[in-house]
Structure formats: structure tokens, C-alpha cells
């Protein structure tokens, strides 16, 4: 499974570790992805989203309880 946010498409970024002796070895920075139950097309679904999308409100979280029903009265 790819380490990519399903909302914004943010993925890993590549670069180098640089030692004190200026040796360069490859490394990668992964996005901070979380598995979230979100409302997608009106139904709850588990998706992997970055914390920036969760914090900015681009993800509508699904509640764990039953769907609210109309109250008669």
C-alpha cells in the first residue's frame, strides 16, 4: 500500500542524510498518515489521510454510533 494521502496526494519526499564528514546516504521523509473513518459519498469508509488534511477540516469524520434517526413526537 502506497504511503500517499487519499485527499491531497501528499507522498514521501526523498533527500540525503549528511554526516559530519559530509557523507551522503539516501533517506526519505514519510507523511504523517492516519487511518480515519470518514464520510465518502455518503457512506463511512476507512481512508489514509495526512494530519494536515484532518486538521484543516478537509475530512468529515464518521461517528462510531448508529446513524441518527428522526425523533417522533
Phi and psi restraints in degrees (value plus and minus 20) as a CYANA .aco file:
   2 UNK   PHI     -92.4   -52.4
   2 UNK   PSI     127.2   167.2
   3 UNK   PHI    -109.0   -69.0
   3 UNK   PSI      53.1    93.1
   4 UNK   PHI    -153.0  -113.0
   4 UNK   PSI     116.9   156.9
   5 UNK   PHI     -89.8   -49.8
   5 UNK   PSI     112.3   152.3
   6 UNK   PHI     -99.5   -59.5
   6 UNK   PSI     -29.1    10.9
   7 UNK   PHI    -115.8   -75.8
   7 UNK   PSI     -76.7   -36.7
   8 UNK   PHI    -121.9   -81.9
   8 UNK   PSI     -33.0     7.0
   9 UNK   PHI      62.3   102.3
   9 UNK   PSI      -8.6    31.4
  10 UNK   PHI     -85.5   -45.5
  10 UNK   PSI     113.1   153.1
  11 UNK   PHI    -151.2  -111.2
  11 UNK   PSI    -190.8  -150.8
  12 UNK   PHI     -88.5   -48.5
  12 UNK   PSI     131.6   171.6
  13 UNK   PHI    -139.2   -99.2
  13 UNK   PSI     119.2   159.2
  14 UNK   PHI    -125.9   -85.9
  14 UNK   PSI     130.9   170.9
  15 UNK   PHI    -186.6  -146.6
  15 UNK   PSI    -174.3  -134.3
  16 UNK   PHI    -148.1  -108.1
  16 UNK   PSI     124.4   164.4
  17 UNK   PHI    -101.9   -61.9
  17 UNK   PSI     112.8   152.8
  18 UNK   PHI    -137.8   -97.8
  18 UNK   PSI      98.4   138.4
  19 UNK   PHI    -102.3   -62.3
  19 UNK   PSI     154.4   194.4
  20 UNK   PHI     -83.2   -43.2
  20 UNK   PSI     -49.8    -9.8
  21 UNK   PHI    -106.3   -66.3
  21 UNK   PSI      -9.3    30.7
  22 UNK   PHI      45.5    85.5
  22 UNK   PSI       5.7    45.7
  23 UNK   PHI     -97.7   -57.7
  23 UNK   PSI     118.5   158.5
  24 UNK   PHI    -135.6   -95.6
  24 UNK   PSI     104.1   144.1
  25 UNK   PHI    -142.8  -102.8
  25 UNK   PSI     128.5   168.5
  26 UNK   PHI     -90.1   -50.1
  26 UNK   PSI     126.2   166.2
  27 UNK   PHI    -170.9  -130.9
  27 UNK   PSI     150.1   190.1
  28 UNK   PHI    -161.5  -121.5
  28 UNK   PSI     127.6   167.6
  29 UNK   PHI    -124.7   -84.7
  29 UNK   PSI      98.3   138.3
  30 UNK   PHI    -111.5   -71.5
  30 UNK   PSI     126.2   166.2
  31 UNK   PHI     -90.7   -50.7
  31 UNK   PSI     134.7   174.7
  32 UNK   PHI    -102.8   -62.8
  32 UNK   PSI      71.3   111.3
  33 UNK   PHI    -116.9   -76.9
  33 UNK   PSI     121.5   161.5
  34 UNK   PHI    -147.9  -107.9
  34 UNK   PSI     125.0   165.0
  35 UNK   PHI    -106.8   -66.8
  35 UNK   PSI     103.4   143.4
  36 UNK   PHI    -150.6  -110.6
  36 UNK   PSI     120.7   160.7
  37 UNK   PHI    -104.2   -64.2
  37 UNK   PSI      93.2   133.2
  38 UNK   PHI    -145.6  -105.6
  38 UNK   PSI     139.4   179.4
  39 UNK   PHI    -105.5   -65.5
  39 UNK   PSI      93.0   133.0
  40 UNK   PHI    -142.1  -102.1
  40 UNK   PSI      98.6   138.6
  41 UNK   PHI      34.9    74.9
  41 UNK   PSI      18.7    58.7
  42 UNK   PHI      62.7   102.7
  42 UNK   PSI     -19.7    20.3
  43 UNK   PHI    -147.5  -107.5
  43 UNK   PSI     124.8   164.8
  44 UNK   PHI     -91.2   -51.2
  44 UNK   PSI     118.2   158.2
  45 UNK   PHI    -168.1  -128.1
  45 UNK   PSI     127.8   167.8
  46 UNK   PHI    -105.4   -65.4
  46 UNK   PSI     105.7   145.7
  47 UNK   PHI    -153.4  -113.4
  47 UNK   PSI     140.0   180.0
  48 UNK   PHI    -122.8   -82.8
  48 UNK   PSI      96.1   136.1
  49 UNK   PHI    -148.5  -108.5
  49 UNK   PSI     131.1   171.1
  50 UNK   PHI     -97.5   -57.5
  50 UNK   PSI     137.1   177.1
  51 UNK   PHI     -86.9   -46.9
  51 UNK   PSI     -45.3    -5.3
  52 UNK   PHI     -86.2   -46.2
  52 UNK   PSI     -59.4   -19.4
  53 UNK   PHI     -89.2   -49.2
  53 UNK   PSI     -56.7   -16.7
  54 UNK   PHI     -85.5   -45.5
  54 UNK   PSI     -65.4   -25.4
  55 UNK   PHI     -89.1   -49.1
  55 UNK   PSI     -53.6   -13.6
  56 UNK   PHI    -104.0   -64.0
  56 UNK   PSI     -25.3    14.7
  57 UNK   PHI      66.9   106.9
  57 UNK   PSI      -4.3    35.7
  58 UNK   PHI     -96.0   -56.0
  58 UNK   PSI     -33.1     6.9
  59 UNK   PHI    -132.3   -92.3
  59 UNK   PSI     109.4   149.4
  60 UNK   PHI    -118.3   -78.3
  60 UNK   PSI      89.2   129.2
  61 UNK   PHI     -93.1   -53.1
  61 UNK   PSI     127.7   167.7
  62 UNK   PHI    -115.1   -75.1
  62 UNK   PSI     122.0   162.0
  63 UNK   PHI    -100.4   -60.4
  63 UNK   PSI     136.3   176.3
  64 UNK   PHI    -100.8   -60.8
  64 UNK   PSI     -42.0    -2.0
  65 UNK   PHI     -97.4   -57.4
  65 UNK   PSI    -195.0  -155.0
  66 UNK   PHI     -92.0   -52.0
  66 UNK   PSI     140.5   180.5
  67 UNK   PHI     -85.0   -45.0
  67 UNK   PSI     122.2   162.2
  68 UNK   PHI     -85.6   -45.6
  68 UNK   PSI     119.0   159.0
  69 UNK   PHI    -129.7   -89.7
  69 UNK   PSI     138.7   178.7
  70 UNK   PHI     -91.3   -51.3
  70 UNK   PSI     113.8   153.8
  71 UNK   PHI    -106.8   -66.8
  71 UNK   PSI     109.9   149.9
  72 UNK   PHI    -112.3   -72.3
  72 UNK   PSI     123.6   163.6
